[in-house]
Amino acid sequence: MSETQILTLPVLPLTAGVVGPTMVVTIALDEVEGVAAADVAGGAGGQVLLVPKRDGQFRKIGTIAKLEQDGELPNGTRAVVVRGLGRARLGAGRSGDGNALWVEATPVDDTHTDSPEIVRLANEYRAVVEEILERRGARQMVEAIGSIDDPGALADLSFYSPDLDLDDKIRVLETLDVAERLTFVLDRAKEALAELAVRDDVRRSVGEDLEKEQREALLRRQMAAIRSELGDGDDEDLVEQYRARLAESGAPENVVEAVERELTKLERTSAQSPEHSWIINWLDTVLEIPWSERAPEHHDLVAARAILDEDHAGLDEVKERIVEYLAVRKLRAEREVDPADRRAGPTILALVGPPGVGKTSLGESIARALERPFGRVALGGVHDESEIRGHRRTYVGSRAGRVVRAITEAGAMNPVLLLDEIDKVGSDWRGDPSSALLEVLDPAQNHTFRDHYLEVELDLSDVVFLATANTFETIPGPLLDRLEVITVDGYTEAEKVVIGREHLLPRLLRSTGIEPDEVTFTDEAVAEIVSRYTREAGVRSLERQLAKALRKVATRLADGQTGTVTVDLETLKDFLGKPRHTPEVAERTSVPGVATGLAVTGAGGDVLFVEAALMDGEPGLTLTGQLGDVMRESAEIARSYVRSHKDTLGLGDANVDGRRVHVHVPAGAIPKDGPSAGVTMTTAMVSLLTGRPVRHTVGMTGEVTLQGKVLPIGGVKQKVLAAHRAGLTDVILPARNEPDLDDIPDGVRAVMTIHLASDIGEVLAVALEDEPVGAGSEGPDVPDGPDGSEVPAAA
């Protein structure tokens, strides 16, 4: 780079463009600095320094220019015509005439050699520019470009290019190395040429399509005339309406092709044909699907936690899992995870728990957190596979499946769909709906879901599927394999009180029209309703009892009573009557032979009493209480263990083998089964034979082997919550269930004593009282009945 003398020139700022060497342009002087520079240019030999100004800062390279003319534009704005002379580097500021900014300017020349690389770049750039000018119809400029031999000047032609933005032109001005400058402008020219080529291809394709459309329009007019003569002209407007709806639907290409085929068929089908109505119904169904509608997904985890806490009290573990689920979806969206990678592993959340714990409302809360539309598909009692996958179009009354209809009602292709009561899906001669659900819920398949009615592929990969069930034991195995189960086991009494006060009462007050200041429920009254008037894992019975009390309040207010109605412990009976539930564990276990077990039912955890009686007669075992096969086997194992270990159990000479044992589980109208009653049955038998009652504060669960080992069971949290509701303070669990203790709420663990047992001897040591009731080596005395027969002692 060669440098010459230093010049002192006024600066004319350029904020909207760049003037390069050899350019002749007109500059409007709408800035004070520009007017000042033009006024004093005569003192610098008619020269100014044109410097680009970006973000309030001058660039370090400008253009020395000569003022050719000075005048006004038609709108009255002062303007000058300048001719670029060469590049210059800005130096220090200097004082000068007027209000203009004077700086030292050092002219700089292009840095280049006549190397073969520069010659090649110049020739390639000239060829690309000529091709661009040819495509734009500026052939007269091609000859002018061909006459430029200097590579630097050729590169500076890019200042005239409309394809370069202001930053690109500033870079061209500041690039002093000609090879580097040619490389940059050549890349930009190639991009512009590629864009022009695409535009030309699109224009040519559009022209061909227009010719095709004009030909089709002519044929349609001819067909319309023929149909009009035949009396079928009414369908023409109908077909056009459907085509207009299709154009607005945003349907994918495969759907557009299928609809066009049906429209062509509709044009050829007489209105009197049954197929005519089939086609119209199909078109209506397809075009009502929101193909182009997608709700924007939000991933604010803080807001999601706030929504879950606002809608639900307790369930901390469930809320945390849902937030984790949303966090994964957030990372997938932000980091643009490939859709193929998203399909790995189960991503369908299944909320499993007893009725009334808020599974459905949790689904609604997830939809609120994602700000997506919410839809519900009720599956309870569905036996027909076509309800999921749709009916064939040839059947009378055929229609799309429930999944397609739910998406249509939601109004978006990415709603939150709740598959309610998925454990109650049945199967019969009409098909197996659970098998049809496999394709819906499998992430590896549902992006190409095909409904039998639509017969077009439907992408369900953006749908957030949730499922609810009361118990996962009745969910078919292959379907359960697609689900990620989240157990919603129930609430503690303290949580129910909070739910009643903060969620149920405000909603019930709004529904009954009672103002909040017209009625007051004390915390003691709500706690009494929870403990004495309801016994459930959820809060539905609590809501019914509160609604009953509010109806009584509404009656008083409607009769003209004024003031605030207070519902407390003293007045609770006036509103709800006598308590429905009273503690009965102590009464039931006051005699030997009765043990308190813990079980899990479809309604959550529950307390189960097991009664045993010993009588003369044919040796054996009698079982009553509508027990399943598993519990019958548990009773047999318990009896065999007692018979084979009577010495270690301290039964002495009791005639265990020669007498009949009757085991009864009350509430005989309710079917009962499950692998967790062995410990309870064994304890009941040992209690009967030793005369030692079972402690009324103890509940137990676990399966027993013939060697007396206690095996692990499921549903620990639900069973402990049930024991807490029943007033028990001690719970015996298998030792191998110790990891499950982390699932028990801290408030419950603080008031409950958990005993872990690995052998039946450890169970008996905790469960049985120290002293027997009555005496006798063969257990308690068995009195005679009215007819001389023996009456079971525990009956």
C-alpha positions in Angstrom: 0.0 0.0 0.0 1.4 3.3 -1.0 0.5 6.5 0.8 0.7 10.2 -0.5 0.5 13.6 1.2 -1.9 14.3 4.0 -4.9 16.4 3.2 -7.1 18.4 5.5 -10.7 18.1 4.3 -14.3 18.8 5.6 -16.3 15.7 6.4 -19.6 15.1 4.7 -21.3 12.2 6.7 -23.2 9.4 4.7 -25.9 7.7 6.8 -27.9 6.0 4.0 -25.3 4.9 1.4 -21.7 4.7 0.3 -19.9 6.6 -2.4 -17.0 4.7 -3.9 -14.1 5.9 -6.1 -15.1 6.9 -9.7 -18.8 7.2 -8.7 -20.8 10.3 -9.6 -23.8 10.7 -7.4 -26.3 13.3 -6.1 -26.4 13.7 -2.4 -29.3 15.4 -0.6 -28.0 17.6 2.2 -30.7 17.0 4.8 -28.2 17.0 7.8 -26.5 20.1 9.3 -23.1 18.5 9.1 -23.5 17.9 5.3 -24.6 21.6 4.6 -21.6 22.9 6.7 -19.2 20.7 4.7 -20.6 21.9 1.3 -20.3 25.5 2.5 -16.6 25.3 3.2 -15.6 22.9 0.4 -14.3 25.8 -1.6 -11.6 26.3 1.0 -10.3 22.7 0.3 -10.2 23.0 -3.4 -13.8 22.0 -3.9 -13.1 18.6 -2.2 -14.9 16.9 0.7 -14.3 13.6 2.5 -17.4 11.3 2.2 -17.4 9.1 5.3 -20.1 6.4 6.1 -21.6 7.0 9.6 -23.1 3.9 11.4 -24.7 4.0 14.9 -23.4 7.5 15.4 -19.7 6.5 14.7 -17.6 7.5 11.7 -15.9 4.6 9.8 -12.1 4.8 9.4 -12.1 4.7 5.6 -13.8 7.3 3.5 -13.9 8.6 -0.1 -12.3 11.8 -1.3 -14.8 13.5 -3.6 -15.0 16.7 -5.7 -18.1 18.8 -5.7 -19.2 19.1 -9.3 -22.5 21.0 -8.8 -24.4 22.7 -5.9 -28.2 23.4 -6.1 -31.7 22.4 -5.0 -33.9 19.4 -5.6 -37.5 20.0 -6.8 -38.7 19.7 -3.2 -36.4 22.6 -2.1 -33.8 20.4 -0.4 -30.2 21.5 -1.1 -28.2 18.9 -2.9 -24.7 18.5 -4.4 -23.3 16.3 -7.2 -20.0 14.7 -6.2 -17.4 12.6 -8.0 -15.4 10.0 -6.1 -11.7 10.4 -6.6 -10.2 7.7 -4.3 -10.1 6.1 -0.8 -8.6 7.9 2.2 -7.9 7.0 5.8 -9.3 9.3 8.5 -6.8 10.9 10.8 -7.0 13.5 13.6 -9.4 16.3 13.6 -8.3 19.8 12.6 -9.7 23.3 13.0 -11.1 25.0 9.9 -13.5 27.4 8.4 -17.2 27.4 9.3 -19.0 24.8 11.4 -17.8 21.8 9.4 -15.8 18.9 10.9 -12.2 19.1 9.4 -10.0 16.0 9.6 -6.7 14.8 8.2 -7.2 12.5 5.3 -4.4 10.2 4.0 -5.2 8.9 0.4 -4.6 5.2 0.0 -4.2 3.2 -3.1 -5.5 -0.4 -3.8 -3.1 -3.1 -2.8 -2.7 -5.7 -5.6 -0.5 -7.3 -8.1 -1.2 -8.6 -11.5 -1.1 -12.1 -10.2 -2.9 -14.9 -12.0 -5.3 -15.3 -9.1 -6.4 -11.7 -9.3 -6.9 -11.9 -13.0 -9.0 -15.1 -12.6 -11.1 -13.5 -9.9 -11.6 -10.4 -12.1 -12.7 -12.4 -15.1 -15.0 -14.6 -13.1 -16.6 -11.5 -11.5 -17.0 -9.8 -14.8 -18.7 -12.9 -16.2 -21.1 -13.2 -13.3 -22.0 -9.5 -13.4 -22.7 -9.7 -17.1 -25.0 -12.7 -16.6 -26.9 -10.8 -13.9 -27.2 -7.7 -16.2 -28.4 -10.0 -19.1 -31.1 -11.5 -16.8 -32.2 -8.1 -15.7 -32.4 -6.7 -19.3 -29.5 -4.2 -18.9 -27.5 -5.3 -21.9 -26.3 -1.8 -22.7 -24.2 -1.9 -19.5 -22.4 -5.1 -20.5 -20.1 -3.3 -23.0 -19.2 -0.7 -20.4 -18.1 -3.4 -18.0 -16.0 -5.1 -20.6 -14.0 -1.9 -21.1 -12.8 -1.9 -17.4 -9.4 -3.5 -17.1 -8.3 -2.5 -13.6 -9.3 -5.3 -11.1 -9.8 -2.8 -8.3 -12.1 -0.5 -10.4 -14.0 -3.6 -11.5 -14.6 -4.7 -7.9 -15.7 -1.1 -7.1 -18.6 -1.5 -9.6 -20.4 -3.4 -6.8 -21.2 0.0 -5.2 -23.9 0.3 -7.9 -25.3 -3.2 -7.1 -28.8 -3.2 -5.5 -28.0 -6.7 -4.1 -25.5 -5.3 -1.6 -26.8 -3.7 1.6 -25.1 -0.8 3.4 -22.9 -3.0 5.6 -21.7 -4.9 2.5 -20.8 -1.7 0.7 -18.9 -0.4 3.7 -16.9 -3.6 3.7 -16.1 -3.2 0.0 -14.9 0.4 0.7 -12.7 -0.6 3.6 -11.2 -3.7 1.9 -7.9 -2.3 0.5 -6.6 -5.7 -0.8 -8.0 -6.2 -4.3 -7.9 -10.0 -4.2 -9.9 -10.0 -0.9 -12.3 -7.4 -2.3 -12.9 -9.4 -5.5 -13.5 -12.6 -3.5 -16.1 -10.9 -1.4 -18.1 -9.2 -4.2 -17.8 -12.4 -6.3 -19.5 -14.4 -3.5 -22.3 -11.8 -3.2 -22.7 -11.7 -7.0 -23.1 -15.5 -7.2 -25.8 -15.4 -4.5 -27.7 -12.7 -6.5 -27.3 -14.8 -9.6 -28.6 -17.9 -7.9 -31.6 -15.9 -6.6 -32.4 -14.6 -10.1 -32.2 -18.1 -11.5 -34.7 -19.3 -8.9 -37.0 -16.4 -9.7 -36.8 -17.2 -13.4 -37.6 -20.8 -12.8 -40.6 -19.9 -10.6 -41.8 -17.4 -13.1 -41.6 -20.0 -15.9 -43.3 -22.6 -13.7 -46.1 -20.2 -12.8 -46.5 -19.4 -16.5 -46.9 -23.1 -17.3 -49.3 -23.5 -14.4 -51.4 -20.6 -15.6 -51.6 -22.2 -19.1 -52.7 -25.4 -17.5 -55.3 -23.6 -15.3 -56.6 -21.7 -18.3 -57.1 -25.0 -20.2 -58.8 -26.6 -17.2 -61.0 -23.6 -16.8 -62.1 -23.9 -20.4 -62.8 -27.6 -20.0 -64.8 -27.0 -16.8 -66.9 -24.3 -18.6 -67.7 -26.8 -21.3 -68.5 -29.5 -18.7 -70.7 -27.1 -16.9 -72.6 -26.4 -20.0 -73.1 -30.2 -20.5 -74.2 -30.7 -16.9 -76.6 -27.8 -17.2 -78.2 -29.4 -20.2 -78.5 -32.7 -18.1 -80.0 -30.9 -15.1 -76.9 -31.4 -12.9 -75.7 -27.9 -12.9 -76.2 -27.3 -9.1 -73.1 -29.3 -8.3 -70.8 -26.9 -10.1 -71.1 -24.2 -7.5 -70.7 -26.8 -4.7 -67.5 -28.1 -6.2 -66.1 -24.6 -6.5 -67.0 -23.9 -2.9 -65.1 -27.0 -1.8 -62.1 -26.0 -3.9 -62.1 -22.6 -2.2 -62.3 -24.2 1.2 -59.4 -26.5 0.2 -57.3 -23.6 -0.9 -57.9 -21.9 2.5 -57.4 -25.0 4.6 -53.6 -25.2 4.4 -53.8 -29.0 4.1 -50.7 -31.0 3.2 -50.0 -32.1 -0.3 -51.3 -35.7 0.1 -54.6 -34.4 1.5 -55.0 -31.9 -1.3 -54.5 -34.7 -3.8 -57.1 -36.9 -2.1 -59.6 -34.1 -2.0 -59.1 -33.3 -5.6 -59.7 -36.9 -6.5 -63.0 -36.8 -4.6 -64.0 -33.5 -6.2 -63.4 -35.0 -9.6 -65.5 -37.9 -8.6 -68.2 -35.6 -7.3 -68.4 -33.8 -10.6 -69.1 -37.1 -12.4 -71.6 -38.3 -9.8 -75.3 -37.7 -10.1 -77.0 -36.0 -7.2 -79.4 -38.9 -7.0 -76.6 -41.4 -6.4 -76.0 -42.6 -2.8 -72.3 -42.0 -3.3 -73.0 -38.3 -3.7 -73.8 -37.8 -0.1 -70.9 -40.0 1.0 -68.4 -37.8 -0.9 -69.9 -34.6 0.6 -69.8 -35.9 4.1 -66.2 -37.0 3.7 -65.2 -33.6 2.2 -66.9 -31.8 5.1 -65.0 -33.9 7.6 -61.6 -33.5 5.9 -61.9 -29.8 5.4 -63.1 -29.1 9.0 -59.8 -30.5 10.3 -57.6 -27.5 11.3 -54.7 -28.6 9.0 -52.9 -25.2 9.2 -53.8 -24.2 12.7 -51.2 -24.7 15.4 -51.3 -23.1 18.8 -48.0 -21.5 19.9 -46.4 -23.5 22.7 -45.2 -21.7 25.8 -42.5 -23.2 28.0 -42.4 -20.9 31.0 -41.7 -23.3 33.8 -42.2 -20.7 36.5 -45.7 -20.0 35.2 -46.4 -23.7 34.8 -45.5 -24.3 38.5 -47.7 -21.4 39.5 -50.7 -22.8 37.5 -50.3 -26.2 39.0 -50.1 -24.8 42.5 -53.1 -22.6 41.8 -55.2 -25.4 40.6 -54.1 -28.2 43.0 -53.1 -28.5 46.6 -50.5 -31.1 47.5 -49.4 -33.7 44.9 -45.9 -32.2 45.0 -44.3 -35.3 43.5 -46.8 -35.3 40.6 -46.4 -31.6 40.0 -42.6 -32.0 39.9 -42.9 -34.8 37.4 -45.1 -32.7 35.2 -42.7 -29.8 35.3 -39.9 -32.1 34.3 -42.0 -33.3 31.4 -42.6 -29.6 30.3 -38.9 -28.9 30.7 -37.9 -31.7 28.3 -40.4 -30.3 25.8 -38.9 -26.8 26.2 -35.3 -28.1 25.5 -36.6 -30.0 22.5 -38.2 -26.9 21.1 -35.3 -24.5 21.9 -32.6 -26.9 20.6 -34.6 -28.1 17.6 -34.3 -31.8 18.4 -34.8 -33.9 15.3 -38.4 -35.3 15.2 -37.0 -38.8 14.7 -35.0 -38.5 18.0 -38.2 -37.3 19.8 -39.9 -40.6 19.1 -37.5 -42.6 21.3 -39.0 -43.9 24.6 -42.4 -43.4 26.2 -43.6 -39.8 26.3 -47.3 -40.3 27.0 -48.1 -39.4 30.6 -50.6 -41.6 32.3 -52.1 -40.3 35.5 -53.2 -43.3 37.6 -55.1 -43.0 40.8 -58.4 -43.4 42.6 -61.4 -41.3 41.6 -61.7 -37.7 42.8 -57.9 -37.0 43.2 -57.9 -34.5 40.3 -56.5 -36.5 37.3 -58.7 -34.8 34.7 -58.1 -31.3 36.2 -54.4 -32.0 36.1 -54.7 -32.5 32.4 -56.5 -29.2 32.1 -53.7 -27.5 34.1 -51.1 -28.9 31.7 -53.0 -27.5 28.8 -53.1 -24.1 30.6 -49.4 -24.3 31.3 -48.7 -24.9 27.6 -51.4 -22.5 26.5 -52.8 -25.0 24.1 -56.5 -26.0 23.5 -57.7 -28.9 25.6 -59.8 -31.9 24.4 -61.1 -34.9 26.2 -61.7 -38.4 24.7 -63.9 -40.5 27.1 -62.9 -44.2 26.6 -64.8 -45.7 29.5 -66.9 -48.6 28.2 -65.7 -48.3 24.5 -65.8 -51.7 22.9 -65.8 -50.8 19.2 -62.4 -50.4 17.5 -64.0 -48.0 15.0 -64.6 -45.5 17.8 -60.8 -44.9 17.8 -59.8 -45.6 14.2 -63.0 -44.5 12.5 -65.5 -46.4 10.4 -65.1 -47.5 6.8 -66.8 -45.1 4.4 -69.0 -47.8 2.9 -71.0 -48.3 6.1 -74.2 -46.4 6.8 -73.6 -43.7 9.4 -69.8 -44.0 9.2 -67.7 -41.2 10.6 -64.2 -40.4 11.7 -62.8 -41.8 15.0 -62.9 -40.0 18.3 -59.3 -38.8 18.1 -59.9 -37.0 14.8 -63.1 -35.5 16.1 -61.4 -34.3 19.2 -58.7 -32.5 17.2 -61.3 -30.9 15.0 -63.2 -29.7 18.1 -60.0 -28.4 19.6 -59.3 -26.3 16.5 -55.6 -27.0 16.3 -53.2 -29.7 15.2 -51.3 -29.6 18.5 -53.9 -29.7 21.3 -53.6 -31.4 24.7 -55.8 -34.5 24.4 -56.8 -36.4 27.5 -57.7 -40.1 27.0 -60.0 -40.5 30.0 -60.5 -43.9 31.8 -58.1 -45.7 29.5 -58.2 -48.7 31.9 -61.9 -49.3 31.2 -61.5 -49.9 27.5 -63.2 -53.2 26.6 -63.0 -55.7 23.7 -65.5 -58.0 22.1 -66.5 -59.2 18.7 -66.5 -55.6 17.4 -62.7 -55.3 17.9 -60.1 -54.3 20.5 -59.9 -50.5 20.9 -56.8 -50.9 23.0 -54.9 -52.2 20.0 -56.1 -49.3 17.9 -54.8 -47.0 20.6 -51.3 -48.4 20.2 -50.9 -46.5 16.9 -52.3 -43.4 18.4 -50.0 -43.3 21.4 -46.8 -44.8 19.9 -44.4 -41.9 19.1 -42.8 -44.1 16.4 -46.1 -44.5 14.6 -48.5 -41.7 15.3 -46.8 -39.2 12.9 -48.5 -41.3 10.1 -51.8 -42.2 11.8 -54.4 -43.3 9.3 -58.1 -43.1 10.2 -60.3 -45.6 8.4 -62.8 -42.9 7.5 -60.3 -40.3 6.3 -57.9 -42.7 4.5 -55.2 -40.0 4.6 -52.2 -39.8 6.9 -52.7 -37.6 9.9 -49.6 -36.3 11.9 -50.3 -36.7 15.6 -46.7 -36.2 16.7 -47.5 -32.6 17.9 -50.4 -33.7 20.0 -49.7 -33.9 23.7 -51.5 -37.1 24.8 -52.4 -37.6 28.4 -54.2 -40.6 29.9 -56.0 -41.3 33.1 -56.8 -44.5 34.8 -58.0 -45.7 38.2 -55.6 -48.7 38.2 -52.9 -49.8 35.8 -53.4 -53.5 36.4 -56.3 -53.5 34.0 -54.5 -51.6 31.2 -53.4 -54.0 28.5 -49.6 -54.7 28.6 -48.7 -53.5 25.1 -50.6 -50.3 25.8 -49.1 -49.8 29.2 -45.7 -50.1 27.6 -46.3 -46.9 25.7 -47.2 -45.0 28.8 -45.2 -43.3 31.5 -47.2 -43.9 34.7 -47.5 -41.1 37.3 -49.4 -42.3 40.4 -51.8 -39.9 42.0 -52.4 -41.8 45.2 -54.6 -39.3 47.1 -54.5 -36.6 49.8 -53.8 -36.5 53.5 -56.5 -35.1 55.8 -54.6 -31.8 56.1 -54.4 -31.5 52.4 -58.1 -32.1 52.1 -58.8 -29.4 54.5 -56.8 -27.0 52.4 -58.5 -28.1 49.2 -61.9 -27.7 50.8 -61.2 -24.2 52.0 -59.2 -22.8 49.0 -60.6 -24.7 46.0 -64.0 -26.4 46.7 -65.7 -23.8 48.8 -65.0 -20.8 46.5 -66.3 -22.7 43.5 -69.4 -23.9 45.4 -70.2 -20.4 46.6 -70.1 -19.1 43.0 -72.3 -22.0 41.8 -74.9 -21.4 44.6 -74.9 -17.6 44.4 -73.9 -17.2 48.1 -71.6 -14.3 48.9 -68.4 -15.2 50.8 -69.4 -12.9 53.7 -72.7 -14.7 54.1 -71.3 -18.0 55.4 -68.2 -19.0 57.4 -66.8 -22.5 57.7 -64.3 -23.0 60.6 -61.2 -25.1 60.0 -62.4 -27.5 62.7 -65.7 -28.0 60.9 -64.0 -28.7 57.6 -61.6 -31.1 59.4 -64.6 -32.9 61.0 -66.3 -33.3 57.6 -63.1 -34.8 56.2 -62.6 -37.3 59.1 -66.1 -38.2 60.1 -68.3 -37.6 57.1 -66.0 -38.8 54.3 -63.6 -41.7 53.8 -62.0 -41.5 50.4 -58.7 -40.9 48.6 -60.0 -38.0 46.6 -62.3 -35.1 47.5 -65.6 -35.8 45.6 -67.4 -36.8 48.8 -66.0 -33.8 50.5 -67.4 -31.6 47.7 -70.8 -33.3 48.1 -70.9 -32.7 51.8 -69.9 -29.1 51.4 -72.5 -28.6 48.7 -75.1 -30.2 51.0 -74.2 -27.7 53.8 -74.3 -24.8 51.4 -77.8 -25.8 50.2 -79.0 -25.6 53.8 -77.4 -22.2 54.1 -79.0 -21.1 50.9 -82.4 -22.2 52.2 -81.9 -20.0 55.3 -80.8 -17.0 53.3 -83.8 -17.5 50.9 -86.1 -17.5 53.8 -84.9 -14.0 54.8 -82.2 -14.8 57.4 -79.7 -12.0 57.7 -76.1 -11.9 58.9 -73.3 -14.5 58.5 -74.2 -18.2 58.9 -71.4 -20.0 60.8 -70.8 -23.7 60.3 -68.7 -25.0 63.2 -68.4 -28.1 65.3 -71.6 -27.3 67.3 -73.8 -26.6 64.3 -72.3 -29.2 61.9 -75.0 -31.8 62.7 -77.7 -29.3 61.9 -76.3 -29.1 58.3 -75.1 -32.6 57.6 -76.7 -34.9 60.2 -74.9 -37.5 62.3 -71.3 -38.5 61.2 -71.3 -41.4 58.7 -67.9 -42.9 59.8 -66.8 -43.7 63.3 -63.6 -45.5 64.4 -64.2 -49.2 64.4 -60.7 -50.7 64.4 -60.6 -51.0 68.2 -64.0 -52.6 68.4 -63.4 -55.1 65.6 -60.0 -56.2 66.9 -61.0 -56.5 70.6 -61.3 -60.3 70.3 -58.7 -62.7 69.1 -58.8 -63.8 65.5 -59.3 -60.4 63.8 -56.5 -58.6 62.1 -56.5 -55.3 60.3 -55.1 -55.4 56.8 -54.4 -52.8 54.2 -55.5 -53.0 50.6 -55.6 -51.0 47.4 -58.9 -50.7 45.5 -60.1 -48.8 42.5 -61.1 -46.0 44.9 -57.7 -45.8 46.6 -56.3 -47.4 49.7 -58.7 -49.1 52.2 -58.7 -50.9 55.5 -59.6 -54.6 55.3 -60.5 -56.8 58.3 -59.7 -60.5 58.2 -61.6 -62.7 60.7 -60.6 -66.3 61.6 -62.6 -68.9 63.6 -61.8 -72.4 64.7 -64.4 -75.2 65.0 -64.7 -78.9 65.2 -65.6 -80.8 62.1 -63.8 -82.0 59.0 -60.3 -80.6 59.0 -59.8 -78.0 56.3 -60.3 -74.4 55.4 -63.5 -72.5 54.7 -63.2 -69.1 52.9 -65.9 -66.6 52.5 -66.1 -62.9 51.5 -66.0 -63.3 47.7 -62.2 -63.8 47.5 -60.2 -64.2 44.4 -57.9 -67.0 43.5 -54.8 -65.2 44.8 -56.3 -64.5 48.3 -57.6 -68.1 48.5 -54.0 -69.3 47.9 -52.8 -66.8 50.6 -55.2 -68.3 53.1 -54.0 -71.8 52.3 -50.4 -70.8 52.7 -51.2 -69.1 56.0 -52.9 -72.2 57.3 -50.0 -74.4 56.1 -47.5 -72.2 57.8 -49.3 -72.2 61.1 -49.7 -76.0 61.0 -46.0 -76.5 60.2 -44.7 -74.0 62.7 -47.0 -74.4 65.6 -44.2 -75.1 68.0 -42.2 -72.0 67.1 -45.5 -70.0 67.3 -46.1 -71.1 70.8 -49.3 -73.0 70.0 -48.4 -75.9 72.3 -50.7 -78.8 72.0 -53.5 -77.0 70.2 -55.3 -79.4 67.8 -54.6 -77.3 64.7 -54.6 -80.3 62.3 -57.9 -81.8 63.5 -60.1 -78.8 63.4 -61.6 -76.6 60.7 -60.5 -73.0 60.2 -62.9 -70.5 58.8 -61.4 -67.3 57.3 -63.9 -64.5 56.5 -63.3 -61.1 55.0 -66.4 -58.9 55.6 -68.2 -56.9 52.9 -68.9 -60.1 51.1 -70.7 -58.4 48.2 -67.4 -56.7 47.1 -65.0 -58.9 45.2 -61.5 -58.9 46.8 -58.2 -60.2 45.4 -54.5 -59.3 45.5 -51.1 -60.6 46.6 -50.8 -58.7 49.9 -53.2 -60.5 52.4 -50.9 -63.4 53.5 -49.4 -61.6 56.5 -52.9 -60.4 57.7 -54.4 -63.9 57.4 -51.5 -65.5 59.2 -51.7 -63.0 62.0 -55.5 -63.5 62.4 -55.0 -67.3 62.7 -52.2 -67.0 65.2 -54.2 -64.5 67.2 -57.1 -66.9 67.2 -55.0 -69.9 68.3 -53.0 -68.1 71.0 -55.9 -66.0 72.3 -53.8 -62.8 71.9 -55.8 -60.0 70.2 -54.3 -57.9 67.5 -53.4 -54.4 68.7 -56.1 -52.0 67.5 -53.5 -49.4 66.4 -51.8 -51.7 64.0 -52.4 -52.3 60.3 -50.4 -54.6 58.1 -49.8 -55.7 54.6 -47.5 -58.2 52.8 -47.4 -61.6 51.4 -46.0 -64.6 53.3 -44.2 -67.7 52.1 -44.4 -71.3 53.5 -41.1 -70.5 55.3 -42.5 -67.4 56.9 -40.7 -64.9 54.8 -42.6 -61.6 54.2 -42.6 -60.6 50.5 -42.9 -57.0 49.1 -46.1 -55.6 47.8 -47.3 -52.5 45.8 -49.4 -49.5 46.6 -47.4 -48.6 49.8 -48.4 -44.9 49.7 -52.1 -45.6 49.2 -52.2 -48.2 52.0 -50.4 -46.0 54.5 -52.7 -43.1 53.7 -55.7 -45.4 54.2 -54.3 -46.5 57.6 -53.9 -42.8 58.5 -57.5 -42.1 57.6 -58.7 -45.0 59.7 -56.9 -43.7 62.8 -54.1 -46.3 62.9 -50.7 -45.3 64.3 -48.6 -48.3 63.4 -48.2 -50.0 60.0 -46.2 -53.2 59.3 -44.6 -53.3 55.9 -42.3 -55.8 54.2 -38.6 -54.8 54.7 -38.0 -54.9 51.0 -40.5 -52.0 50.6 -38.3 -49.6 52.5 -37.5 -47.6 49.3 -41.2 -46.9 48.9 -41.3 -45.0 52.2 -39.9 -41.9 50.4 -43.3 -41.6 48.6 -45.2 -41.2 51.9 -45.9 -37.5 52.7 -43.8 -36.1 55.5 -46.9 -35.1 57.5 -48.2 -38.7 57.6 -44.8 -40.2 58.4 -44.5 -37.8 61.4 -47.5 -39.3 63.1 -47.2 -42.9 61.9 -44.8 -45.5 63.1 -43.6 -47.8 60.2 -42.4 -51.3 61.2 -40.4 -53.1 58.5 -40.5 -56.9 58.8 -38.7 -59.6 56.8 -40.2 -62.6 58.8 -43.6 -63.4 60.1 -42.2 -63.6 63.6 -41.3 -59.9 63.5 -44.9 -59.2 62.4 -46.4 -61.1 65.2 -44.1 -59.5 67.8 -45.5 -56.1 66.8 -49.1 -57.0 66.0 -50.2 -59.2 68.9 -50.9 -58.1 72.5 -48.6 -59.6 75.1 -51.3 -61.4 77.1 -54.0 -63.7 75.8 -57.7 -63.1 76.4 -59.0 -66.1 78.5 -57.1 -69.3 79.0 -56.8 -72.8 77.4 -54.1 -74.6 75.5 -56.3 -74.8 72.4 -57.1 -71.2 72.2 -60.1 -69.4 73.5 -63.2 -71.2 74.7 -65.8 -71.8 72.1 -69.3 -71.5 73.5 -72.2 -73.7 72.4 -74.9 -72.3 70.2 -78.6 -72.7 70.8 -78.7 -76.0 68.9 -75.7 -77.4 70.6 -73.3 -76.5 67.8 -70.2 -74.4 68.4 -70.3 -70.7 67.5 -67.1 -69.2 66.1 -65.4 -67.0 68.7 -64.7 -64.1 66.2 -68.1 -64.1 64.7 
